[in-house]
Amino acid sequence: MSLSKICAAALVAVGLSLSAAAPARAALVTWDVDATQSYGRITIPDFNYNVPVLGNVNIRPRNYNANNNNPWTDAGGRLAPLDGTISTNLVDGVSVQFLSGLHDLFPVQTFNARPNPAVFNGTTYTNTSTALAAFATNIRTSNFLASQLGLLAIRDVDLDLASGVVPLGGGTSIAASATSLGLLRLK
């Protein structure tokens, strides 16, 4: 065998071994979020607010349809299914990175709540009808006022998910501390 054929064969063998050992590359992967298995939950703890003349007033988010001081529950308006898509850079079995600004992720509006934006005339709400919302709460106080301060309905929200490169260690979950979820915009 000639020297040129031996060198060519050696170069092909080196090329094959280099390509087999090449590091995996990230690929853009878009994930479809299953709203039947995904949800977003808002947690707002009770907090004190200093009102001039009145002093500290304890503000308490509570179940939307309740006039009591029971804690805010999932069924009471603090949980909504999530739907849409999430975009990532994925190195299969190695790492994932959530790409901020490329998602179409939103809480589904499944909860009928007041106020209804369709009955707002520019200064007041003209009736007490409801409209779909993603989240809702009854804001109450527990101090001497012990009353309802208002109703809050959150609608038309886009969410954003971001992370650095998160190693995948053979498990099926990613630590919440490795990502950040935030409001992208309110429509």
HUURZI-V545963 format. One record per backbone hydrogen bond with DSSP energy under -1.0 kcal/mol. CO is the residue of the C=O (numbers start at 1). NH is the residue of the N-H. E is the energy in kcal/mol with one decimal. If there is no record, write none. Layout:
CO | NH | E
CO | NH | E
This chain:
2 | 6 | -2.1
3 | 7 | -2.5
4 | 8 | -2.3
5 | 9 | -2.5
6 | 10 | -2.3
7 | 11 | -2.6
8 | 12 | -2.3
9 | 13 | -2.2
10 | 14 | -2.6
11 | 15 | -2.7
12 | 16 | -2.4
13 | 17 | -2.2
14 | 18 | -2.5
15 | 19 | -2.3
16 | 20 | -2.0
17 | 21 | -1.3
27 | 90 | -2.6
29 | 88 | -2.6
31 | 86 | -2.2
34 | 37 | -1.8
38 | 82 | -1.4
40 | 80 | -2.4
47 | 59 | -3.7
49 | 57 | -2.9
51 | 55 | -3.1
52 | 54 | -1.5
55 | 51 | -3.2
57 | 49 | -2.5
58 | 142 | -1.0
59 | 47 | -2.1
60 | 140 | -2.3
62 | 138 | -2.2
63 | 66 | -1.6
73 | 78 | -1.5
74 | 77 | -1.4
74 | 79 | -1.1
76 | 64 | -2.7
77 | 136 | -2.3
78 | 42 | -2.5
80 | 40 | -3.0
81 | 108 | -3.3
83 | 106 | -2.3
84 | 33 | -3.0
85 | 104 | -2.1
86 | 31 | -3.5
87 | 99 | -2.2
88 | 29 | -2.8
89 | 97 | -2.0
90 | 27 | -2.1
91 | 94 | -3.1
91 | 95 | -2.0
94 | 168 | -2.9
95 | 91 | -2.8
96 | 166 | -3.3
97 | 89 | -2.4
98 | 163 | -1.4
99 | 102 | -1.7
104 | 85 | -1.8
105 | 159 | -3.4
106 | 83 | -2.5
111 | 133 | -2.0
113 | 131 | -2.1
116 | 119 | -1.9
117 | 120 | -1.3
119 | 126 | -3.0
124 | 121 | -2.6
131 | 113 | -2.5
133 | 110 | -1.0
133 | 111 | -2.4
135 | 154 | -3.0
137 | 152 | -2.8
138 | 62 | -2.2
139 | 149 | -3.2
139 | 150 | -1.5
140 | 60 | -3.1
147 | 141 | -1.9
150 | 139 | -2.9
152 | 137 | -2.4
154 | 134 | -2.6
154 | 135 | -1.6
156 | 187 | -2.8
158 | 184 | -2.9
158 | 185 | -1.3
160 | 182 | -2.6
162 | 180 | -2.4
166 | 96 | -2.1
175 | 178 | -2.0
176 | 179 | -1.5
180 | 162 | -2.4
182 | 160 | -3.0
185 | 158 | -2.6
